[in-house]
Amino acid sequence: MIKNGGLVTYEKKNETLLIHVSGEIDHHSAAMVRKSIDDRILAERPERVLLELSSVDFMDSSGLGLIMGRFALVKQYCGTFAVLDPSPAVVRIMKLAGMERMISVLRTKNKIEG
């Protein structure tokens, strides 16, 4: 369990690590979320990491740093990284930062994004 009601869970299928994050990603929770995710990525070094953010209610610039840092970590060992099904709150801040030009965003759900 992560502060502010956030939760991180993991699913591993073949060489893909699916990381589900829910709740809020802000300066209070980002460090704990980051450590949990980094520990798992470094232990498993999966070929592909998907960061599933459909249940993130709020994200500030700390969340952008969380995404960029995990992208850089996975890239260091030649893995691939994508954000999966970002919530409208996540889409909004990623667009403001121009992050969709750098990081793949995959959508599997039929949602109209803000």
C-alpha positions in Angstrom: 0.0 0.0 0.0 1.3 3.5 -0.9 0.5 6.7 0.9 -2.6 8.7 -0.2 -4.6 5.5 -1.1 -2.2 4.6 -3.9 -1.5 0.9 -4.7 1.1 -0.8 -6.8 0.5 -4.3 -8.1 2.5 -6.4 -10.6 1.7 -9.1 -13.2 4.4 -11.0 -15.1 3.6 -12.7 -18.4 6.4 -14.1 -20.3 8.9 -11.3 -20.7 6.4 -8.5 -19.9 6.1 -6.9 -16.5 2.7 -5.2 -16.1 2.7 -2.6 -13.3 -0.7 -1.4 -12.1 -0.7 1.9 -10.2 -3.8 3.4 -8.7 -4.7 6.3 -6.5 -2.6 9.5 -6.3 0.9 10.0 -7.5 2.2 13.2 -5.9 5.4 14.3 -4.1 4.3 12.4 -1.0 3.8 9.0 -2.7 6.1 9.1 -5.7 9.3 8.1 -3.8 7.7 5.0 -2.3 6.1 4.0 -5.6 9.4 4.6 -7.4 11.4 2.4 -5.0 8.8 -0.4 -5.2 8.8 -0.3 -9.0 12.6 0.0 -9.4 13.2 -2.9 -7.0 11.0 -5.1 -9.1 12.4 -4.0 -12.5 16.0 -4.4 -11.4 15.2 -7.9 -9.9 13.5 -9.2 -13.0 14.9 -7.1 -15.9 11.9 -7.8 -18.1 12.1 -7.2 -21.9 9.0 -5.1 -21.7 7.5 -2.9 -19.0 4.0 -1.6 -19.2 3.0 1.0 -16.6 -0.8 0.8 -16.3 -2.3 4.1 -15.1 -6.0 3.8 -15.7 -6.9 4.1 -12.0 -4.7 7.1 -11.1 -7.0 9.8 -9.8 -4.4 12.5 -9.5 -0.8 13.1 -10.7 1.5 16.1 -10.4 5.0 16.7 -11.7 6.3 14.0 -9.4 4.3 11.5 -11.4 6.0 12.8 -14.6 9.4 12.2 -13.0 8.2 8.7 -11.9 7.3 7.9 -15.5 10.5 9.4 -17.1 12.7 7.7 -14.5 11.3 4.3 -15.1 11.5 4.8 -18.9 15.2 5.7 -18.5 15.9 2.7 -16.2 14.3 0.2 -18.6 16.1 1.8 -21.6 19.5 1.4 -19.8 19.2 -2.4 -20.2 17.7 -2.2 -23.7 14.1 -3.0 -22.6 11.0 -1.4 -23.9 8.6 0.8 -21.9 5.1 2.1 -22.4 2.4 3.8 -20.4 -0.8 1.7 -20.7 -4.4 3.2 -20.5 -3.6 6.4 -18.8 -6.5 8.0 -16.9 -7.7 11.5 -18.1 -5.7 13.1 -15.2 -2.5 11.4 -16.4 -3.2 12.2 -20.1 -3.7 15.9 -19.2 -0.4 16.3 -17.5 1.5 14.1 -20.0 0.2 16.3 -22.8 1.2 19.5 -21.0 4.7 18.2 -20.6 4.9 16.9 -24.2 5.7 13.5 -22.9 3.6 11.6 -25.4 6.2 12.4 -28.0 8.9 10.6 -26.1 7.1 7.7 -24.4 4.8 5.2 -26.0 1.2 5.4 -24.8 -0.9 2.3 -25.5 -4.7 2.3 -25.2 -6.6 -0.9 -24.8 -9.8 0.6 -23.4 -12.3 2.7 -25.3 -12.0 5.9 -23.4 -12.3 9.5 -24.6 -9.2 11.2 -23.2 -9.2 14.8 -21.9 
